Amino acid sequence: MLPTVARVLDLEVMRRGLPQVVAGADRLERPVRWVHVSELPDVAGMLRGGELVLTTGIALPEDREGLARYVHELDDVGVAGLVVEFGRRYFDALPRALVNAAEQRGLPLITLRRELRFVAVTEAVHALVVNAQLEQLRVSESVHQVFNELVVEGAEPPEVIRQVARMAGAPVVLENLAHQVLAHDTAGRPEAEVLEDWERRSRGVRPAGRTGHDPRSGWLVTTVGARGQDWGRLVLVQEPGPLPEGEAHPHTMLLERGASALALNRLVVRDRESLERQTHRTLLSGILTHALTVSEAALRAQALGVPLEGRRLVGVVLRQRRGPIPAALEAQARLRDFTELAASAVRASRLSALVGSLDDEAVGLLISLGAQQEEHASLDAFSATLRRMSAEAGREGADPAGPVVAVGSSVGSVRDARRTLLEATQVADAALHDAPGGGRTSSYYRLPDVRLRGLLHLLRDDARLQTYVERELGPLLAHDAEHNGQLVQMLRIYLEQGRNKSAAADAAHLSRPSFYDRLHKVERILGVDLDQVESCLSLHVALLALDAVRR
């Protein structure tokens, strides 16, 4: 920071001259870029702005118009202030015309009642200026080094924002063009204080240019984007107030460097999930794992443009039906595309929801319904839109019936959001094994639609259910593992075909004698009679439970 006029007046060398401010006392925070000593009445033509002019006034005009013109020309060029030493031309007071012109223009006008060596003043002030410039260079070098390292290491946006907030000592918020918060760091301040009513506050801040300071809010804002495609704003949140006259915001370079790092990160990782999806995923994970309190989750969701308080919340989990297992990178890309497809379906259905991946296969949604939105109609419209978009996308391996859409029970508070998400997850796990359609009247699954399979998925972590599976199927599972056999699959086909041996043989693509032989082997290993209804029922339940436990 350059020294101000007030700082210069406080120097020991200046205090020896007994300085007195006679005009422009409210403008002493003007920065001083240089000190210029001159007795010329037309010195303004030699200046560039920011200078503190020292003079004895010996050659100043005598008439009022000349003195006013002298002050106006200095102010027009942007000098920091005018210092007049008594003893050569003026002795007790300055001409009233000179003082009035300075007061009218707001130009700091200072008198020195004791004679000074001007060269001592210039040396002292220039030392401050040079030191400030060296400090600015040091800070600039430090900032560039930090952000170069972040870019090279591929730091994610939260880490970039954390560094900006740490170096600025103030909260930093990254928002999208809809003024929804994508990431933030409060720099130790309460989160509610920073993010409360964010969208409304942010929309009111529109500084000119790509980077600008808004004195009403105190915010410093810069646009984030590259290659002519802007996608967000980076905001440094500070207290309201104007900047010192003629001075740029001290954190402009820091904020712009952070914005550049964010833009470069987006270009480098654009084949990965979007920042918005990352933010939604983190919030959903925080709700499911209790990593966020109820108030934190509600506040962050509100900042994302998804109100949760005072709304009906419905957890939804989407899963792709079974198909060929893709390679790891292909699976990541497919999940990313599936998540973006779900977000597009939410927007097309005019719903408000958090949308993000839950694991390597599932996409989770927390839909927020307003008082005028009917639950079934909204969910049905979303499900139909998702299936239509999925069919239009025509991705290889996509199931014609579309993805599984599983819905939890609606809840009336953020505190219960975890419950509806978990229920939707359990329904999705059970529904994966259901035949498309399945006799349902709606386009999505709920707990009653998965019946016994759903109940078993709810109980899958119960040790008693796992013991039951081992008691019923353990010997057969061990035999298949030892002999690389498929007897469990043969038993499953037989039971799914309603114990119709002929139909089961056809479904297994085996001749009837071969299939019957395998069924007899199952009976010997398990010690059961597959002609008994109760034995088959018990085994069928065990197979459904096995699916739940393995899932």
Phi, psi and omega in degrees: 000131176292151177294147178267171176300319179298319179295321179295318180295338181272355177294147180302320183294329178281323181298334178296335180273004180051062183292146177221126180277122182249351177200153177066035183296337181272006181242024184283356178270008175297135179286145179254112180274333184196164173246132182232126179259124181202145175251003184284137178287340179249036183294340184304327180293346181260000186253161180242350182111143179090000181276149169259114186270128177251133180206156171267349180078010188296333182250013181289153180301156179265333183275158182299316182298320180295318179294319179295318179298320179301313180293317181299319180294320177296316181292322180298325181278348174092032179293155181283327181180171181233127180244124181244125180268131175284154173124339180250309181248316180245146186238313183245331183205157177271157177302140182300324180298322180293315181294315181297319180296318179295319180294321179296320181274350183073028180269122177302124179237120186236139174253148173249113184277353177230142183293139180233158170274108183301328181296327178292323178294313181299321180297314182294315181291318180296329176297318177297317181297313181297318179297321178296320179294320178295320178295320178297319177295321180295315179296318180299316179297319180296317180297313181297322180295315181299313185282333172297318179295320179297319180294315181298321182279357180068037182299141178284160181309318180302324180289321178299314181294322178299321179291319179298315180296321180295316183286331179272338182069029182210158179298146179229135182231133172256123180236160174272184184289346175268011178064036174255137187286124177263324179199156181200162171219123187275357180054037176090353179275157179302136183299321181297324180295326183276317191261349183304127177054041189299311187301315181296316181296319184291322181296336180277357181252107181225073179291154179287147177082176180288329176231132181200158179252134178254107184294332181295318180263337185085001184282143168253125188233137173225146181281142179248126180169171180207155178057036177076008180243096178278139182226000180187183176225143175252126188238128172260115187268114178227177183286151179299153177147148179283161174278158172306140186304129177078007184245138177283159178296134184296339182256014180301309181298321179298313182293320179293324178292321176296319179297321178296319179296320179294318180295318179294320178301319181294323178292321184289322187249027184293346176276358176258178184299150182292160179298324179297318179293324176299316182295316178297318181299317180298321181291318177298318178297320179297324178291317183289327185260004183063022179287341179242143173286167180301316182293322178295315180298316181295319182294314182293321178295320178299319179294336177275358181088017179239093180291135180246331183283139180071022181232165171270128185250135180230122176279137178226136176235132181248135176223143172281141178292162184303144178197191178301137181282116182281166174295163187303311182295321179294323179296320178297315180296320181293320178293320178298315180295321180296320179295315178295325177297318178297319178296322178294321179294324177297314180295318181295331180272003179058043177252161175247124185201151166275133184226121179195160179290143178260326177206202183286351185230337189250148173245130181252146176228140168242100185274133181252113184257134176278175185297331184268359183261118179283131190298305184297316181298319180294315181292321179295319179295319178296314181299316180295319179296318180297317180294320179296314180296322179295320179292320180293327178295325174059038181291147180298132178088358181290138181283135180301330181283353180086175181287162174284127177247108182249136187235134175271174178291141179289146180232161185252008181212156178297329181301330182262008182298322180300320183297316181291327177292317179295320179296319178297323177298316180294321177296319180297318179300317181288321185290339180303329183267001181274146177290141178307136185095287172060018179077009180282152178266343180251172183269008180220166181261142168229173186307317179297336183286337183259357168045237184298320180299320178295318178300317181294326176292326176294329184260008191297335180271000179283126182298330180294323177292319179295323177294320179299316179300315181294322180293321183279320190241354185309308180300323181288320177297319180294320179297314180298321181294322183284323185252009182052044185264180181227035182292325177298319180293323178296319178296320180298314181298318180300315182288321180292336177270017175069029179066025175267104188295322181294313180295323180293321179297318178296318180295330180272357180059041178234156173291156183299315178302318180296319181291319180298323179298320180292323178295320177298322179295321176299316181298318181295317183292319183271344181069042181231167175247113184284359173272350178273128183299316183295321178297316180294320178298316180297319180291323180295317177298320180296322178294318177297319178294324177299318176301317181294316181295318180292327181293000000 
